[in-house]
Amino acid sequence: MTQEAGSDRGSAEQAVLLAAGLVDLAVSCLGSAVGSVRGLLSRSDAAELAADAQRDLTVRGRLAVDRYAVVPPAHLEVLAQSVLARRAADGG
């Protein structure tokens, strides 16, 4: 029974340490992101940079929509069309 309690305590401690590590990583990334945003806002060409980012995101969004919204033709339909095209080319 004492081994099970120790095992539960060890896994709970490991979970807490893992969560603390994730929080520390998030805070670190957030701090560097804030520094990057401050650097970008102090640039003289911030308006051009924002316009470029908007264009890039628009193009990226269009590509994503095109990639997932277009349904490819049915495989059997493509095969049937190719058979019909061959028959028409052969004359019969």
DACOR-V736017 format. One record per backbone hydrogen bond with DSSP energy under -1.0 kcal/mol. CO is the residue of the C=O (numbers start at 1). NH is the residue of the N-H. If there is no record, write none. Layout:
# DACOR-V736017
co = [CO;CO]
nh = [NH;NH]
This chain:
# DACOR-V736017
co = [1;2;3;4;5;6;7;8;9;10;11;12;13;14;15;16;17;18;19;20;21;22;23;24;25;26;27;28;29;30;31;32;33;34;35;36;37;38;40;45;46;47;48;49;50;51;52;53;54;55;56;57;58;59;60;61;62;63;64;65;66;74;75;76;77;78;79;80;81;82;83;84;85;86;87]
nh = [5;6;7;8;9;10;11;12;13;14;15;16;17;18;19;20;21;22;23;24;25;26;27;28;29;30;31;32;33;34;35;36;37;38;39;40;41;42;43;49;50;51;52;53;54;55;56;57;58;59;60;61;62;63;64;65;66;67;68;69;70;78;79;80;81;82;83;84;85;86;87;88;89;90;92]
